[in-house]
Amino acid sequence: MRPYEGYVYAYPHKTAYRPLDPRPPLREVWADERTDALFLYLHVPFCEMRCGFCNLFTRTGAPADLVASYLDALQNQAEAVRQALPPGARFATAAIGGGTPTYLEAEELARLLDLAERSMGADFPAIPLGIETSPATATPDRLAVLAERGTTRVSIGVQSFIDAEARSALRPQRRAEVEAALAAIREAAFPVLNIDLIYGIDGQTPATWRHSLDAALAWRPEEIYLYPLYVRPLTGLGLLAHDWDDQRLTLYRQGRDHLLAAGYEQVSMRMFRVPGTTSATEYQCQSDGMVGLGCGARSYTSRLHYSFEYAVGVRHVRAIIDEFVRLPRDAFAVANVGFALDDLERRRRHLIQSLLQAEGLDRAAYKERFGADPLDDFSLDAFASRGWVEEDSARVRLTPEGMTYSDAIGPALFSPRVRALMNSYDLR
């Protein structure tokens, strides 16, 4: 098995979604769901530049009138969605992603947070709130708005502290700009700073990778994410793909060991944190629901995952955003594109979302939810024979080497139905 098959941050992937016919009203979709600890996700599909490795749903250079229209559409969507949720629905945590949410100006960020609070009922700063930013947009005025409104976690995509490597990844930035952004974030005193780094960049060596790791550690971030470089279709690096599995494995192990030696704990293949760092949230991704606002956001119920159309190519992304801002308010009261989960898919999702975390799968919690032991539902012998999985009476978890192969294990656990849908998806 190749170690880098795909990053499984959600199951199933949006390429397994299909248009829903008929489109179910959200009031019915959420009617019998548990809604006392929901995740609120706000999607901002704008960036100042498109990195070569990026396959996010985002567009660059959005004019001010389009941003304003997008926020108008979010307001309409928020009002329609809140009316569809059962009385008493509450949010346990919230996040703003993209794109780059801080592409918005300070007053636009304030407006976004207002609609989350006033229209959706999110209780800032009583609940954790995370946001993503970039070196070019982490400006003091934007950060001040976020700090005043109770933001608890800021994640900045640095990728490399070496200018030449950033250029190689088609991410033009300068070290001075990165350091200024980190200084501004620390000055704003957010409880948690996360720094994203990428390994596997063309020309990167163990020495330069160590340089970026140490440069990040100098800021003593509460969290560090180490991402392997993926070259995906329709991205700027898509024509430059070649086989660099061995390089990525070497750099991953170096980065993991370096962070562990620096006192960090490993939470997943990508996530490392200072012990004691917590988001203090009641939300459990295996079982709790998520409400997504924005044209690239997903929403999760126990039986249906839904969103809008998905795209990566510039022309198609722009078309979807342009359509989104023109939608009438009642168009937000139904689910448009999605994937219905039967009982076995719900069990599979719980398995995947748990197993890819360092703490592993709680067997008792799984049995309480589904009435069976996970190892009776799913065979993990192929992974155990490689030394990737271990078990005891309480948990099933990945070994350190299994964690290294998370991006192979996750996709291997996908159902035949999901694989078929993903393979037949017409990527745009």
N, C-alpha and C positions, 0 to 999 in steps of 0.2 A: 504494500500500500504506500502510495506517495504521501509524504507528510503534509503537503499543502494542497488539499482538494478544495476546501472552501471554508470561509469563516461563518460559523453557525451562531449568530447572535439572536436569531428568532427561528421558530419552526411553526409552520412551513415558511419558506421564503416567498416574497411577493410574486415571483415568477410562477408560483403555483396558484395564484389567484386568477379567477375568471369572472367575467361579467355575470351578475346575479339576475336571474329571470324567473319569477318577478323580483323586483327590488323590494326587499322587506322593509317595512317602517321600523325606524329605530326604537320606537315605543314598544313594539313587539319583540325586537331583538334583545332588549334589556329587561323585559318584563319579569322574568323569573331568575335573574342573575343576582348574585351577592354583590352589593355596591357600597359596602361600608368602609372599604380600604382600596379605593381606585387609584390608578396612576394617571395623571394628566400630562399629556405630551403635546407640545406646541411646535409646529414645524415651520421654519422660515427658509424658503427655498432660494436664497440669494447668497452669492459670494462675490468678493472683489476679484477673484481669479479662480480658474479651474486647474487644480493640480493634476499632474500627469497620471497619477494612480487613482484618481477619484472616480467612483461610479455612483456617487450620491445623486439624489434627485435635486438638482440645483441649477441655477442659471447665473451668469455673470453680468455685471453692468446694468442691473435693473434700474430704470429711471425712477425718479421720485414719485411720479404719478402712478406708476405700476405698484410701487410699494404701498402707497396710500390706498389704492384699490384693493390690494391683497389684504390689508388690515380691515378694510370695510367688509370684505368677504368673510374673514375670520370672525368678525363681530356677528354677522348673520348666522354663521355656522354655530358659534357658541350658543346663541339664543335658541336655535332650533334643537341642538343636542341637549342642552340643559332641560328643556321642556320634555324631551323624550325619556330622560332618566327617571327612575322611580323616586318618589319623595324620600328624603333622607339620605340620598346618595352623597357620599363624602370622599374627598381625596386625601390619601395618606402621603403622597409625594408627587412632585412635579418636575418636569425637565423641559428645556427649550433646546431644540437641535436644528440641524439644517443639512446642507447649507452652512452658513455662518450667521447665527442669530444676531451677532453684534455688527453685521452689515447695516442693521437698522441704526438710525441716529438715536441719540439719547431720548428725545421726546417720543420717538416711535417705540422704543423699548418700554417706556412708561405706559404708552397706550396699550401695548401688548399685555403687560402685567395687569393693567386695569381690567381688560376684558376677561382675563383669567380669574380675577377676584370677583368682579361685580356680576359678570354674566354666568360664569361657571361655578362660582362659590368656593374657589380655592382659598384657603386660609393662610396667606403669607403674613408673617414669617413663622407661623406655628408648624408648618410642615417643611421638610427639606425641599429645596429648589436648586436644580443644577442647570448650568448653561454652558454652551460651547462657544469658544472665541478663537481668534487668530492673532498673530503678532501685529498685523496691520490695523486691526479694528479694536484691540483692547486699549481704548483710550480712556483717560481719567474721567471724562464726563459720562461716558457710557457705564464705566465701572461704578461710578458714584450712584447712578440710578439703581443698578443691580444691588449694590450694598445696602442702600436705604430701604429697599423692598424685601430684604431678608434672604438674599441668595446665599446658599450655604456651600456650593461647589462650583468652581470655575475650571473648565477643562480647555487647555490651549494646545492646538496642534502645532508643535515645533518641528517634529520629524527628524531634523538633524541640526546640530549647532555648527555645522561646517557649510559655508556658503556654496562650495563647489558641489557637495552632495545634494543640497537642496535644489540646485539648478539641474542636476542629473535626474532628479525626480520630477522635473518640470514644475518646480515650486520656487520661483524667484523670490528670495528674501535675503536680508542681511542680518548677520549675528547681532549687530548693534540694535536693530529693530526688535529682535527677539528678546534681548536682555532688557530693553526699555519696557516692553510689554509685561514681562515677568515682574519687574520692579513695581510697575503700576498696580498689578494684581496683588502683590504682597502689601503694598501701601494701603490698599482698600480693605485689607484684613478679612478676607473671606476665610471661613473655617477650613475649607479643603481646596487645595490647588492640585490639579492633575496635569501632568505633562505627557503628551503623546510623542513617542519616538518610533521610527521605522528602521528595521534592519533588512538588508538584502538589496540596498540601493547599488546601482552600478558604480563600481569603483570604490565602494566601502570596504574597509579592511578591519581586522580585529583592533588595530590601533586607533583608527578613526572612530570606530564604534565605541570603544572605551572612552575616547575624548568626549563624545556626545553624552554618554552615560554620566560621566563625572561632571560635565557642565550642568546637566539636569540636577544631579544630586547636590550641587552647590546651593541650589535654592531650597533644598530639603522639602520637596513637595510631599504632601500627605499621600498622594497616589502617583504612580507612573504606569502608563500602558506601553507595552512593547508590541508593535504590530509588524508582522512580516509583510514585505512588499508583495502585493498581488498585482499582476498585470491582467486587466480584465478587458473584455470586448468593449469597443466604442469609447475607450479612454485614450488620453494622450500618449500613454506608453504602450498601447495595444499593439502597435506595429513593431515593437522592439523586444517582444517576449523571447526569452530563452530559458534554458534549464539551469536553475541555480539553487536547487534543493539543498545540496550539501553546504553551500555558503550560508543559506538561511539557518539551517540546523546548527551550524557551528556558532553563528552569531547569537542565535536564541539562547543556546546553553551558556555562552559567555555572559550575556546580559542577565539571564536568570541568576546565575551564580554570583555575579557582581552585586546585584540588588539584595540577594539573601545575605551576603556577607556584610552589606551596609545596614542590615537590621530590618529590612522590609520582609513582609510575609507575602506568599503567593496565594492569590485568590482564584485565579484561573490561568490559562496559558498566557493571557495578555496582561492581566491586572496584578499589580503589586502595590502594597500599601503599608504605611507605618502601623504597627500593631496598635489597636485601640481606636483607629480611625473608623468611623461609622457614619452612615447616612441617617441613622436613627429612624428608620422607616418601618412601618408595619407591612408594607407591600411585599408580596411573594410572587415572583414572576411565574412560578409553576401553576398557581391557582387563582390569583387575583386578576381582575379585569383592568383594561387600559382604555382610556378615552383619548383619541388622537384628534387634534384640530389642525387643519392645513392640508394642502393637496398632496403632500407626500407622506402624511402621517397614517399609521395603522391604528385600528382599534381592535381590542381583543375581548370577546366574551368567552365563556366556557365552550360554546358550540359554534361560534362563527368569528372568524377574523375578517375584517373588511377595511377597505381603503378606497382610493381613487386609482385611475390608471397609472401604471409605472413606466418610466422611460429613463434612459441614460443619455441618448443622443441629444445634442443641443436643440435641434429643430423641434423634436417631439416634446422635450421638456417645456420649451417656450409655449408650444401650442396648448399643452395641458394647463399651464399656469394661466394663460390668456382665457381659456374656457372657464377655469375655476372662478376667476374674479367676476365673470359675467353671470354666474349661476343665480337664479332667484332663491329667496330664502327657503322656500318649501323643498328645494332640491337637496338641502342638507338634512332633511328629516328621514331619509332612506339610506340604506346601505347599497353601494353601487357595484363594487368589485370585491370578491372575497373568496374564502375557502371555508367550507363547513366541515367541522371536526366530528367524526363519529367517536364511539367510546374507545376504540383501539388507537385512534389518532391522539385523543386526549392523554391516554396512557403513555404513548410514545413521546409526546411533547414533554410531559412531566419527567420522563426518563432522561431525555436529551438535555433539558434545561438544568437538571440536577447533576448529572454525571460530569458535565463539562466544568463544574465548579470544584474547587479543591476539597470542600467539605463532603462532596459526593452526594449520593442518594440515600435519604433516610428511609429505610425499609418499612418501619412502623407507620410513618406518615403516608407512604404510598399505599400500604395495605388498608389503612383507615379510610383513605379516599376511594380506592378502587376495589377493595375486598379481596386482594390477591397479593402474593409476593411478586416483586418485579422480575425476579429470576424465573418465575413460572410463566410470566407473560413474554419475556424476551431472553433469548440466549446471547450471552456475552462471551461464550467459550472461545470464539476466534480471537478476541482481544486478550482474554486471560492467558491463552497459550503463548502469546507474544510477550507476556509480562506487563501488559498495559492496564490490567484491571485486577483489583484485589477486593475481597469481601470478608466481612465478619457478620455476626448475628445482627448488628445494628445498621451497618452501612455497606454500600457498594461504592467504591471510589477508584479514580485513576491513580496509578502509580506515578512517580515522577517522570518515567519514560512515557507512560500513557498520556500524561499532560502535554508532553512534547508533541505527541501525535493527535492532539485534540482536533485539528483541522482535517484529519483523516477519519477519526472515529465518529465525529458528528455527522458528516454526510453519509457515512456507511450505515447509519441508523435510520435514515429516511425511509419511509414506506415506498413500496413500488408505485403506488398511486401518485405520491408527491414527486417522485423522480420522473415519472412519465409526463406529468404536467410541466415540470421545469424544463424537461428536454424538448417539449413541443412548443415552448413559449417563443413567440416571435420578438426577440429583443430589439427594441427601438432606441 
